[in-house]
């Protein structure tokens, strides 16, 4: 009988230790899963300038605050810099996506660094002035990257406008209504329209009901794409980005969030 109790005691001790080991393994697994879930899904480096047009700087500062906040919710890392010389292979190696908030590269080295980054699968989100180009720009690669549209005109002063969703099934636009009022902005006209490029997919357009749009400078009609992607790259351009009213619309804020997440998570 004593022998049976001894064996039962050893068996109970073994079971106790097994439970402790199993509990430890489960706890470590849960912690590992939680830690993995908290890791950034992608890393973003946003470029901006504080010496450009005041309305563009205001937008950039608001955008940085906005994306700092949603980065926590959408699990990505967001950093911002005014050093455009960081557009180089060594610096960008740690980022899946770059953003231009209120300016664009000005030196051959900066341009070359960006070209290399994009041609090797990098992601880009550009706002408003980021796509500006004219006869003085002299950057053929960038013009092709944008889909061929050269800046042709704009409305003035900045005004709100009704936006039409071209593709409601796209990940960037699927949380939007078929049309929506966008806050005050300076809207750009491009010639030729990026829509004429077969590799460009237009996602948003100024609705015809807006025209004539402006007072001093007036957009009187025609095709005015507001957001598009060149399908040869992981890129998205948005015309929004002038002044301090851009983030006052809950609907447009959803667009701003989904644009970032789509470029950051998509694969070329």
Secondary structure, DSSP 8 states (H G I E B T S, - for coil): -HHHHHHHHHHHHHHHHHHHHHHHHHHHHHHHHHHHHHS-SEEEEEE--SSS-HHHHHHHHHHHHHHHHHHHHHTEEEEEES-GGG-SHHHHTT-SEEEESS----SHHHHHHHHHHHHTT-EEEEEGGGG---TTT--HHHHHHHTS-EEEEE-BS-EEEEEEES-TTSTTTTTS-SEEEEEEE--EEEES-GGGSTTEEEEEEE-GGG-SB-SSB-B-SS--EEEEEETTSEEEEE---SSS-GGG-HHHHHHHHHHHHHHHH---
